[in-house]
């Protein structure tokens, strides 16, 4: 699959996972009155499960066993989790930005990290290893 087509698929899957992330964030923040950072990190985690399932099957068409791809995905997601934490802390806590615009910028930056790491490491075809 070409990188352009793969990135398009990753982007669509990302929209779905991001919808789950944002719904969780907003629900926890506005309805459950959680603080922003725990709410966004909870959303990131739940959206991550959606992302793994859809990207493994539709974006990267991976032949790696779940046990191998799974821990690699978790490693990439963990870096993304801490990038999300750091960026949201910088934007919201340090700079006083509104949390939703800050989350949009954070999501875009973490998306590029995740795509490249998952493409070249997590779901790389076994034959390329």
C-alpha positions in Angstrom: 0.0 0.0 0.0 1.4 3.5 -0.9 2.3 5.8 2.0 -0.3 8.3 0.8 -3.1 5.7 0.9 -1.8 4.3 4.2 -1.7 7.8 5.8 -5.3 8.5 4.5 -6.5 5.3 6.1 -4.5 6.2 9.3 -6.1 9.6 9.3 -9.7 8.2 9.0 -9.0 5.7 11.7 -7.5 8.5 13.7 -10.7 10.6 13.3 -12.7 7.7 14.8 -10.3 7.1 17.6 -10.1 10.9 18.3 -13.9 11.1 18.4 -13.8 8.4 21.1 -11.0 10.3 22.9 -12.7 13.7 22.8 -16.1 12.2 23.8 -14.4 10.6 26.8 -12.5 13.9 27.6 -15.6 16.1 27.4 -17.8 13.6 29.2 -15.3 13.3 32.1 -14.5 17.0 32.2 -18.0 18.4 31.8 -20.3 15.7 33.3 -18.1 14.0 35.8 -16.1 17.2 36.7 -12.7 15.5 36.3 -9.6 17.7 36.0 -8.5 18.2 32.3 -5.2 16.2 32.4 -6.7 12.9 33.8 -9.7 13.3 31.6 -7.7 13.7 28.4 -5.3 10.8 29.3 -8.3 8.5 30.0 -9.7 9.5 26.6 -6.3 8.9 25.0 -6.2 5.4 26.4 -9.7 4.4 25.3 -9.2 5.9 21.9 -5.9 3.9 21.7 -7.8 0.6 21.9 -10.0 1.7 19.0 -6.9 2.8 17.1 -5.1 -0.5 17.5 -8.0 -2.6 16.3 -8.8 -0.5 13.3 -5.2 0.3 12.3 -4.0 -3.3 12.6 -6.7 -4.5 10.3 -7.4 -1.6 7.9 -4.4 0.7 7.7 -1.3 -1.5 8.0 -2.9 -4.9 7.2 -0.4 -6.4 9.6 0.8 -10.0 9.6 2.4 -9.6 13.0 0.9 -11.7 15.8 -1.1 -9.7 18.3 1.4 -10.5 21.0 4.2 -8.8 19.1 2.3 -6.0 17.5 0.4 -5.4 20.7 3.4 -4.6 22.9 4.9 -2.5 20.1 1.7 -0.5 19.8 1.6 0.0 23.5 5.2 1.3 23.5 4.4 3.8 20.7 1.1 4.8 22.5 3.0 5.2 25.8 5.3 7.7 24.1 2.2 9.4 22.6 0.6 9.4 26.1 3.5 11.3 27.6 3.7 13.6 24.6 0.0 14.3 25.2 0.5 14.9 28.9 3.5 17.2 28.3 1.9 19.2 25.5 -1.5 19.6 27.3 0.3 20.6 30.5 2.3 23.2 28.5 -0.6 24.6 26.7 -3.3 24.5 29.4 -1.5 24.7 32.7 1.6 26.8 31.8 0.2 28.9 29.0 -3.5 29.1 30.1 -4.9 28.0 26.7 -8.5 26.7 26.4 -8.4 22.9 26.7 -10.2 22.0 23.4 -8.0 24.1 21.0 -4.9 22.8 23.0 -6.1 19.2 22.5 -6.5 19.8 18.7 -2.9 21.0 18.4 -1.7 18.2 20.6 -3.6 15.6 18.6 -2.1 16.8 15.3 1.5 16.6 16.7 1.0 13.2 18.3 -0.7 11.9 15.1 2.5 12.3 13.0 4.6 10.6 15.7 2.2 7.7 15.9 1.9 7.2 12.1 5.6 7.1 11.5 6.4 4.9 14.5 3.6 2.4 13.8 4.4 2.3 10.1 8.1 1.7 10.5 8.1 -0.4 13.7 4.8 -1.6 15.1 3.1 -3.0 12.0 6.1 -3.2 9.7 5.7 -6.4 7.6 7.5 -9.4 8.9 9.4 -9.7 5.6 10.9 -6.3 6.2 12.2 -7.1 9.7 
